[in-house]
Amino acid sequence: MKFSIAAVTLPLFAITVNATDPQMIASLSDDMAQATQLATQSNQNIDYQPFILSILHSDDLIKFGVRTLGEALTLVAGVDMATNTMNNRTPIFRGSNPTAYGQSTLVIDNFVINNTLFSDYNGYLDMPIELIERIEVVRGSGSFLEGVNGYAGTINVLTRAKNNPNYTQQGSLFGFGGNNGLIGAGGWSTYHGKEWKLALDVFGQRNNLKTPITVKDAFPSFLSKADYAHLGMQHSGTGVSYTYKNFELQGRINQYQGDSAFGNLNVLPNPDGVIKQPSWYLQGKYNLQLDNDTDITFKTSIMEDTWESNARSLPPGTYGTVTFSEGYWASLMIKNRHISGGAALHYNGFDSHRITAGIESTWNDAVDMQSITTNKITGTGLVDYSSTSNAFIDADKANRQTTDLYLSDNIDINDHIALAITAGTIKASDVQSNIYGRAALVYQPNYADIFKIMASESARYPSDQEMHITPSAFAAGNENLNRERVHSIEGQYLRKLNTNLTAGISFFYIQNMDQITLDQNKTFQNLGENKTTGGEAELRGNLTTDDTILFSYSYLHGKVKTSSGDESTLPYSASHLLKLAYAYDFNENLTLGGIWHYVGSKQRSSGDTRQELNAYQTLDLSLGWKLNHLNSYYIQAVIDDVGNSIVRYPSPRSTYSDDYPVAGRSFWVRTGWRF
């Protein structure tokens, strides 16, 4: 669905006056088309969106000392991070099923990135901030992006090369390095004429990160091992976009390789084990203007994503009745292809209405698979099980065709009230079809106060892993899975303290049904339902002309209800999150920045006898030179986690008893040249 980022807004001039007089508040619908462009270029119009929305700007994030997309997302209110044994990191929105993937959707330049095997986007979380213009995050289901219907949250990343509308820069070159073998470089540039624009970006980076402390794996005690888990990565990417009049062609190649981390069988793998997650996509769009009130956007795309693991999954030993004298080695790979096409009709011919109707069909298929492991009968030699029932995944059944039909209307009721409505249906070839909908009411009695109330229903379809992975010590798929469903009610009050400073409070009630989790036999099931309530308080903008602040406090209370009717506290989710990012310009050249995180304690799942995961806090400090200059070099030094707190992400029972320690203190420096 689409609210084009400014479905409900006031024109830009309205923010410069105290518009208590109705004559000073323009009609919302009259200026909707203009506001669509303004809101994507400025932080001033986001408050009027029919969503609970956060906008993170690259210039601010650099001042704070943020290096990657993943780090930036930890600054969003209500968002925490989780991982698994393969270190597939994922942001968790308001406690939504932290042991699963696909709860949120990542979109880069209006293209959905989530892969097919896990429905995650781990391979993009290390994307350098220097390549990003801004990050737009919707907390809750739905999205303002056309044809995108997020489940628990939607992240829209807009790159600098493609989204530099004022041409204040032609490009940038940057580099960084630090401890843990961190080194990287990249750049972006734009070229344009009267009716065309070419945008390019490229980067490469690597590190040899390990866990800050040793960990003991989860295998039986006589074979268990304590050591550092390897969390390093090698990452490179290239993006290109070409626009000519109403035609657009864009693509991106992303090559991500990570160490095998904590292994895929809950056992520490060999240090040289790797997991690769390469992907690429190409998308074309054309906008056909039929008349002053009507246009149609056509789009088509192709994407391929691959997951590949090469490691010694088990050390030498006897497992059951088989002795693996050299350990159990596995070379596993699956490649998926997505082909998509659709069209959206936009009509503005009715007074006070902006209507969008769209259709999009997608075909997902596993086009290649490899499953080569140590002989499972003799324990010696390698055997290709790719075409047998012993393959790690049933690739023949890993395919899905979906068709999404949607209709939305943005209605200007009067000068102070606007209503946004969306309804749609997704028909899938292998899972029960789903009807979704969303309604949002925005009320602005005067310039300073904005009220929102929203209700929605959405769904998440199971991933290939959840449906088709063959039984192993890790998990077993379930072809009979249904989609997860969510009902939510949200509200928000925003107070514009001045032109550049906004305070807000929000509340939410979320009911998740048919949540997909592992049962006691490690088989994916739609086990039960979660109910969460909570709220968020925020302050963002500028306290003075020399600083930037981003503050939030989030509270979450949740209950889990199993299929048997038992209730327990929502596991793996912190009830309290506190986040503060602040930067101060001492003069036109010198900037001091910092980030403070507090993550509250987290309960275990029912039946897990371990103590709760303790709360922790971290403090990052940065000092930069010439970060405010558009056409100049700059340099910045950053210390992450000054107090060397061990950041741990929770582990489910029967995996790693001491959770996943993923970060400690680090130091790094970045520099660059803007031109």
C-alpha positions in Angstrom: 0.0 0.0 0.0 1.1 3.6 -0.3 0.9 6.8 1.5 3.8 8.0 -0.6 5.5 9.2 2.5 3.2 12.2 2.8 -0.3 10.9 2.6 -1.5 13.2 5.4 0.4 16.5 5.8 0.3 20.3 5.8 2.1 22.4 3.3 5.5 23.6 4.2 4.6 27.2 4.7 2.1 26.2 7.5 4.9 25.2 9.8 6.3 28.7 9.9 3.3 30.3 11.6 1.1 29.7 14.6 -1.9 28.4 12.5 -4.7 28.6 15.0 -6.8 30.5 12.5 -8.5 28.1 10.1 -7.4 30.4 7.2 -3.8 29.7 8.2 -4.2 25.9 7.8 -4.4 24.8 4.2 -6.5 21.9 3.0 -4.6 18.7 3.5 -5.8 17.2 0.2 -5.1 20.3 -1.9 -1.4 20.2 -1.1 -1.0 16.4 -0.9 1.0 16.1 -4.2 3.4 18.9 -3.2 3.8 17.5 0.3 4.7 14.1 -1.1 7.9 15.7 -2.4 8.6 18.0 0.6 8.3 15.3 3.2 10.9 13.2 1.5 13.4 16.1 1.5 12.8 17.4 5.0 12.3 16.3 8.5 9.6 18.9 9.0 6.7 17.0 7.5 7.1 13.6 9.1 4.9 14.5 12.1 1.8 14.5 9.9 2.1 11.0 8.6 -0.6 8.4 9.4 2.0 6.2 11.0 4.3 6.1 14.0 7.3 7.1 12.0 11.0 7.7 12.7 13.4 9.5 10.3 17.2 9.1 10.8 19.3 11.4 8.7 22.8 10.3 7.7 24.5 13.6 8.7 23.1 13.3 12.2 24.0 9.6 12.5 27.6 10.4 11.5 27.9 13.0 14.2 26.6 10.5 16.7 29.3 8.1 15.7 27.1 5.5 13.9 28.9 3.4 11.2 26.4 1.0 9.8 22.7 0.6 9.0 22.3 -2.0 11.8 23.7 0.4 14.4 21.4 3.1 13.2 18.3 0.9 13.7 19.2 0.4 17.4 18.4 4.1 17.9 14.7 3.7 16.9 12.3 3.7 19.8 11.0 0.2 20.6 13.5 -1.6 18.5 16.0 -4.1 20.0 18.3 -6.6 18.2 18.5 -10.4 18.2 20.6 -13.1 16.5 20.9 -16.9 16.2 23.7 -19.4 16.1 24.6 -18.4 12.6 24.7 -14.7 13.7 21.7 -13.8 11.4 21.0 -10.5 13.1 17.5 -9.0 13.0 15.8 -5.9 14.5 13.0 -6.8 16.9 10.0 -4.3 16.8 8.1 -4.1 20.1 9.0 -7.7 21.1 7.5 -9.3 18.0 8.6 -13.0 17.9 12.3 -12.4 18.6 13.2 -16.0 17.6 11.8 -15.6 14.1 12.6 -13.7 10.9 10.5 -11.7 8.6 8.8 -9.7 11.3 10.1 -6.5 9.7 10.7 -5.6 6.0 13.8 -3.9 4.7 13.4 -1.7 1.6 16.3 0.0 -0.2 15.3 2.7 -2.7 11.8 1.3 -2.8 12.9 -2.3 -3.4 12.2 -5.1 -0.8 15.4 -6.8 0.2 14.2 -9.7 2.5 15.5 -13.0 1.2 13.6 -16.2 0.8 15.3 -18.8 3.0 15.0 -16.9 6.3 13.0 -13.8 5.2 15.8 -11.8 6.8 18.3 -9.1 5.6 21.4 -9.8 7.7 23.6 -9.3 4.6 22.7 -5.6 4.4 23.0 -4.5 8.1 26.7 -3.6 7.7 25.9 -1.2 4.9 28.0 2.0 5.6 26.0 5.1 6.7 28.0 7.3 4.3 26.0 5.7 1.4 22.7 6.5 3.0 20.7 9.7 2.8 18.1 8.8 5.4 16.3 5.9 7.0 12.5 6.0 7.3 11.2 3.5 9.9 7.5 2.7 10.4 6.9 1.0 13.8 3.9 -1.2 13.4 2.2 -3.0 10.6 1.6 -1.4 7.2 3.8 0.9 5.1 3.6 4.2 3.2 5.4 2.4 0.3 3.4 1.3 -2.6 2.9 -2.5 -2.6 4.7 -3.0 0.7 2.7 -4.3 3.8 5.1 -4.7 6.7 4.2 -7.0 9.6 5.8 -5.5 12.7 7.8 -2.7 11.1 9.1 -1.4 7.8 12.6 0.1 7.2 13.0 2.2 4.0 16.6 3.1 3.2 17.2 5.9 0.7 20.7 6.0 -0.7 22.6 9.3 -1.1 23.5 8.7 -4.8 19.9 8.2 -5.8 18.2 10.6 -3.4 20.3 13.7 -3.5 17.5 16.0 -4.9 19.2 19.3 -4.3 22.5 18.3 -5.8 24.3 19.9 -2.9 27.0 17.3 -3.4 28.2 15.5 -6.5 29.7 12.7 -4.5 31.9 11.5 -1.7 34.8 9.2 -1.0 35.3 7.7 2.5 37.3 5.2 4.4 37.5 3.7 7.9 39.6 1.4 10.0 39.9 0.2 13.6 40.6 -2.7 15.9 39.4 -6.2 15.2 40.9 -5.9 11.8 38.2 -3.4 10.6 39.0 -1.7 7.3 36.8 -0.3 4.6 36.3 2.3 1.9 33.7 3.4 -0.6 32.1 6.3 -2.4 29.1 7.6 -4.4 28.6 10.0 -7.2 25.8 11.4 -9.3 25.7 12.7 -12.9 22.7 14.4 -14.4 21.4 16.4 -17.3 18.1 18.2 -17.9 16.0 15.1 -18.1 18.3 12.3 -16.9 20.2 11.2 -13.8 22.8 8.5 -13.2 23.7 7.5 -9.6 26.4 5.1 -8.5 27.7 3.9 -5.2 30.3 1.3 -4.2 31.9 0.0 -1.0 34.1 -2.8 0.4 34.9 -3.7 4.0 36.0 -6.5 6.3 36.9 -7.3 9.9 38.0 -10.3 12.0 35.6 -9.8 14.9 35.4 -12.5 17.6 33.1 -12.7 20.7 34.5 -10.5 23.4 34.6 -13.5 25.8 34.7 -17.3 25.3 31.5 -19.2 24.9 30.7 -22.9 25.7 28.6 -24.6 23.0 25.5 -26.7 23.7 26.6 -30.1 22.7 26.7 -32.9 25.4 29.3 -32.2 28.0 31.8 -34.9 27.0 32.1 -33.3 23.5 31.4 -29.6 24.4 33.9 -26.9 23.7 34.7 -23.5 25.1 36.3 -21.0 22.8 35.8 -17.7 21.0 33.1 -17.7 18.3 34.2 -16.0 15.1 31.9 -13.2 14.0 34.0 -11.6 11.2 32.7 -10.5 7.8 33.8 -9.6 4.3 31.3 -7.3 2.6 31.1 -5.4 -0.7 28.4 -3.8 -2.8 27.6 -1.7 -5.8 24.4 0.2 -6.6 23.4 1.9 -9.8 20.3 3.9 -10.8 19.4 5.6 -14.1 16.4 7.9 -14.6 15.2 9.4 -17.9 12.0 11.4 -17.8 9.3 8.9 -16.5 11.5 5.8 -16.8 13.7 4.4 -14.0 16.1 1.4 -14.0 18.0 0.5 -10.8 20.0 -2.5 -9.5 22.3 -3.5 -6.7 24.8 -6.3 -6.1 25.5 -7.2 -2.5 28.3 -9.7 -1.6 28.2 -10.7 2.1 30.3 -13.4 3.8 30.4 -14.0 7.5 32.2 -16.4 9.8 30.2 -19.4 10.9 29.8 -17.8 14.3 28.1 -20.2 16.7 27.5 -22.9 14.1 24.2 -24.3 12.6 24.0 -27.3 14.9 24.6 -25.5 18.2 28.3 -26.5 18.2 31.3 -24.2 17.7 32.4 -24.7 14.1 35.9 -24.6 12.8 37.5 -21.0 12.8 37.6 -21.0 8.9 34.0 -21.9 8.5 32.0 -19.3 6.5 28.4 -18.4 5.6 27.8 -16.5 2.3 24.7 -14.4 1.6 25.2 -12.8 -1.9 22.2 -11.2 -3.6 21.5 -9.0 -6.6 18.4 -7.3 -8.1 17.3 -5.3 -11.1 14.1 -3.2 -11.2 12.4 -1.2 -13.9 9.6 1.4 -13.5 7.6 3.6 -15.9 5.1 6.2 -15.0 2.4 6.9 -17.6 0.5 10.2 -17.1 -3.0 9.8 -18.5 -4.4 13.2 -17.6 -4.0 15.8 -14.8 -5.7 13.6 -12.3 -4.6 10.1 -13.4 -1.4 8.2 -13.8 -0.3 4.6 -13.8 3.1 3.2 -12.5 4.3 0.0 -14.1 7.1 -2.0 -12.5 8.9 -5.3 -13.0 11.9 -6.8 -11.2 14.2 -9.8 -10.8 16.2 -10.7 -7.8 18.4 -13.7 -6.8 19.5 -14.4 -3.2 21.8 -17.2 -2.1 22.6 -18.8 1.3 25.7 -20.9 1.5 27.5 -22.5 4.4 30.9 -24.3 4.4 32.1 -25.5 7.8 32.9 -28.3 10.0 29.6 -28.5 11.8 30.6 -31.1 14.4 34.1 -31.9 15.7 35.5 -35.5 15.6 33.6 -37.9 17.8 30.8 -40.4 18.0 27.3 -39.1 17.5 24.6 -41.8 18.1 25.9 -44.9 16.3 28.2 -43.1 13.8 31.8 -42.1 14.4 33.0 -39.1 12.5 36.8 -39.5 12.7 37.4 -36.1 11.1 34.3 -34.4 12.2 31.1 -33.7 10.3 31.7 -31.4 7.4 28.9 -29.7 5.4 28.8 -27.7 2.2 25.2 -26.4 1.9 23.8 -23.9 -0.6 20.4 -22.8 -1.9 19.7 -20.1 -4.5 16.3 -18.5 -4.9 15.0 -16.4 -7.8 12.2 -13.8 -7.5 10.4 -12.4 -10.5 7.8 -9.7 -9.9 5.5 -7.4 -11.9 2.7 -5.1 -11.2 1.0 -1.8 -11.7 -0.6 0.9 -9.6 -3.3 3.5 -10.6 -3.3 6.9 -8.9 -6.4 9.1 -9.2 -7.0 12.6 -7.8 -10.2 13.5 -9.6 -12.5 13.4 -6.6 -12.6 16.3 -4.2 -10.6 15.6 -1.0 -9.6 12.1 -2.1 -6.3 10.6 -3.3 -7.0 7.0 -4.5 -4.5 4.3 -5.3 -5.3 0.8 -6.7 -2.6 -1.7 -7.4 -1.8 -5.3 -8.2 1.6 -7.1 -7.9 2.4 -10.8 -8.6 5.6 -12.5 -7.5 7.1 -15.9 -8.4 9.7 -17.3 -6.0 11.6 -20.5 -6.9 14.6 -22.4 -5.6 16.7 -22.5 -8.8 19.8 -24.3 -7.4 20.7 -26.3 -4.3 23.7 -28.2 -3.0 23.9 -30.5 0.0 27.3 -32.2 0.4 28.2 -33.6 3.8 30.4 -36.2 5.4 28.9 -39.7 4.8 26.1 -40.0 7.3 26.4 -43.8 7.5 30.2 -44.5 7.6 31.4 -41.1 9.0 34.2 -40.8 6.4 34.3 -39.2 3.0 31.9 -36.7 1.4 28.6 -37.6 -0.2 26.4 -35.4 -2.5 22.9 -35.7 -1.0 21.5 -32.9 -3.1 19.0 -35.0 -5.0 18.1 -37.3 -2.1 15.7 -37.1 0.9 18.8 -36.4 3.1 19.4 -33.0 1.5 19.3 -30.2 4.1 16.2 -28.6 2.5 13.4 -29.8 0.1 14.2 -27.5 -2.7 11.6 -29.0 -5.1 8.9 -27.7 -2.8 10.5 -24.3 -2.0 8.5 -22.2 -4.4 5.6 -19.8 -4.0 3.5 -17.6 -6.2 1.7 -14.6 -4.6 -0.7 -11.9 -5.9 -1.3 -8.8 -3.9 -4.4 -6.6 -4.6 -4.7 -3.4 -2.7 -6.8 -0.2 -2.6 -6.1 2.9 -0.6 -7.8 6.3 -0.1 -6.5 9.4 1.6 -9.4 11.6 2.6 -9.3 15.2 3.7 -12.4 15.5 6.0 -11.8 19.2 6.8 -8.9 21.6 7.3 -7.9 19.8 10.6 -8.8 16.1 10.1 -7.6 13.6 7.5 -8.3 9.9 7.2 -6.2 7.2 5.4 -7.7 3.8 4.6 -6.1 0.8 3.0 -7.5 -2.7 2.2 -6.0 -5.6 0.4 -5.7 -9.3 -0.1 -2.7 -11.6 -0.7 -3.3 -14.9 -2.4 -0.5 -17.4 -2.0 0.0 -20.7 -3.8 1.1 -22.7 -0.7 -0.4 -20.9 2.3 -3.9 -19.7 3.2 -4.7 -16.4 1.6 -4.9 -13.3 3.7 -7.0 -10.1 3.9 -5.4 -7.1 5.4 -6.4 -3.6 6.2 -5.5 -0.4 7.9 -7.2 2.9 9.0 -5.6 6.0 10.4 -7.1 9.3 11.6 -4.9 12.4 12.0 -6.2 15.4 13.8 -4.3 18.7 14.0 -6.3 21.4 15.9 -3.4 23.9 15.6 0.1 24.1 14.5 1.7 22.7 17.6 -0.5 19.7 18.4 -1.0 16.5 16.3 -3.1 13.5 17.3 -3.2 10.1 15.6 -5.2 6.9 16.1 -4.6 3.8 13.9 -5.9 0.2 13.6 -4.5 -2.5 11.4 -4.5 -6.2 10.5 -1.7 -7.8 8.7 0.1 -11.2 8.2 3.5 -12.8 7.8 4.0 -15.8 5.5 6.3 -18.6 6.6 9.8 -18.7 5.1 11.4 -21.6 3.2 13.4 -22.5 6.3 10.3 -22.8 8.4 8.4 -24.9 5.8 11.0 -27.0 4.0 14.2 -27.5 6.0 14.6 -31.3 6.6 14.9 -32.6 10.2 18.2 -32.1 11.9 19.6 -31.3 15.3 18.8 -27.7 14.5 15.2 -27.8 13.4 12.6 -29.4 11.2 10.3 -27.7 8.7 6.6 -28.0 8.5 4.7 -27.8 5.2 1.4 -27.3 6.9 2.3 -24.0 8.5 -0.2 -21.2 8.3 0.6 -17.5 8.2 1.2 -15.4 11.3 -1.5 -12.7 11.9 -1.4 -9.5 13.8 -4.1 -7.1 15.0 -3.0 -3.8 16.4 -4.2 -0.4 17.7 -1.9 2.5 18.0 -2.1 6.1 19.1 0.3 9.0 19.1 0.4 12.6 20.4 3.1 15.0 19.1 3.9 18.4 20.3 6.0 20.7 18.2 7.9 22.6 20.8 9.4 24.8 18.1 10.2 24.5 14.4 13.1 22.2 15.0 12.1 20.3 18.1 9.3 17.7 18.6 8.2 15.7 21.6 5.8 12.8 21.4 4.2 9.9 23.3 2.7 6.8 21.7 0.9 3.7 22.8 0.2 0.4 21.2 -1.8 -2.8 21.7 -0.7 -5.8 19.6 -2.2 -9.2 19.3 -0.1 -11.7 17.4 -1.8 -15.0 16.5 -0.4 -18.3 15.0 3.1 -17.3 15.9 5.7 -19.6 14.3 8.1 -21.1 16.8 9.9 -24.4 17.5 8.0 -27.0 19.6 9.7 -29.4 22.0 10.6 -31.6 19.1 12.3 -28.7 17.3 9.7 -28.6 14.6 8.3 -25.3 13.4 4.6 -24.8 14.5 1.9 -22.2 14.8 1.9 -22.6 18.5 -0.1 -19.8 20.1 -0.6 -16.1 20.5 1.1 -13.1 22.1 -0.4 -9.9 23.4 1.7 -6.9 24.0 0.9 -3.4 25.3 3.3 -0.5 25.8 4.3 3.0 25.0 7.1 5.2 23.8 8.2 8.7 24.7 10.4 10.6 22.3 12.3 13.9 21.9 14.0 14.7 18.6 15.5 17.8 16.9 17.6 20.7 18.1 17.7 22.1 21.6 19.9 24.9 20.4 21.3 25.9 17.0 24.5 24.0 17.8 23.2 20.6 18.8 21.1 17.6 17.7 19.3 15.2 20.1 17.4 11.9 19.7 16.0 10.5 22.9 13.4 7.7 23.5 12.1 5.6 26.3 10.1 2.4 25.5 8.0 0.3 27.7 6.7 -3.2 26.8 4.5 -5.7 28.6 3.7 -8.9 26.9 2.1 -12.3 27.6 2.4 -15.5 25.7 -0.5 -17.9 25.4 0.3 -21.4 24.2 -2.1 -23.8 22.4 -2.8 -25.5 25.7 -4.0 -22.2 27.2 -1.0 -21.6 29.5 0.2 -18.0 29.9 3.7 -16.7 30.7 5.7 -13.5 30.4 6.8 -12.6 26.8 10.3 -14.1 26.6 13.5 -12.6 25.1 12.1 -9.0 25.1 13.2 -6.1 27.4 10.4 -4.3 29.2 12.5 -1.1 29.3 14.6 0.5 26.5 16.3 3.9 26.9 18.2 5.5 24.1 20.0 8.9 23.9 22.0 10.2 20.9 23.5 13.7 21.2 25.9 15.8 19.2 27.2 19.2 19.9 29.1 21.6 17.6 31.7 23.5 19.6 32.4 25.6 16.4 32.1 25.2 12.7 34.8 22.5 12.7 34.7 20.5 16.0 31.8 18.2 16.9 31.4 15.9 20.0 28.9 13.1 19.8 27.7 10.2 21.9 25.2 7.4 22.2 23.9 5.8 25.4 21.8 2.6 25.4 20.0 0.9 28.3 18.5 -2.5 27.6 16.5 -4.0 30.4 16.4 -7.6 31.6 14.8 -10.3 29.5 12.8 -13.2 30.7 13.4 -16.8 29.5 10.8 -18.9 27.7 8.5 -21.3 29.6 10.5 -24.3 30.8 13.8 -22.6 30.5 15.4 -22.8 34.0 18.2 -20.3 33.4 18.1 -17.0 35.2 16.8 -14.0 33.3 19.2 -12.2 30.9 20.6 -9.3 32.8 20.1 -5.7 31.8 23.1 -3.8 30.3 24.1 -0.3 29.2 26.6 1.0 26.7 28.2 4.4 26.0 29.8 5.4 22.7 31.8 8.6 22.3 33.0 10.3 19.1 35.0 13.4 18.2 34.8 14.8 14.6 36.5 17.5 12.6 34.7 19.3 9.8 31.6 17.1 9.8 29.4 20.0 8.9 31.3 21.0 5.8 29.7 20.0 2.5 32.7 20.4 0.2 35.7 19.4 2.3 37.5 16.5 4.0 36.5 15.3 7.4 37.8 13.0 10.1 36.2 11.4 13.2 37.4 9.1 16.0 34.9 6.8 17.8 35.1 4.6 20.9 32.2 2.2 21.0 31.1 0.8 24.4 33.6 2.9 26.5 32.8 0.8 29.7 33.4 -2.5 27.9 29.9 -3.8 28.8 29.4 -7.2 27.2 26.4 -6.9 24.8 24.5 -10.2 24.8 21.6 -11.3 22.6 19.3 -14.0 24.1 19.6 -17.6 23.1 16.7 -20.1 23.2 17.1 -23.0 25.6 19.1 -26.1 24.3 21.4 -23.8 22.3 24.0 -21.7 24.1 23.5 -21.6 27.9 25.3 -18.3 28.3 23.5 -16.5 25.4 25.3 -14.8 22.5 28.0 -12.3 23.5 28.3 -10.2 20.3 30.2 -7.0 21.2 32.5 -5.3 23.6 34.7 -2.1 23.5 36.1 -1.1 20.1 37.9 1.9 18.6 37.8 3.1 15.0 38.4 6.1 12.8 36.7 7.3 9.7 37.7 10.0 7.2 36.4 11.2 3.8 36.1 13.9 1.2 32.9 15.4 0.1 32.8 17.1 -3.3 
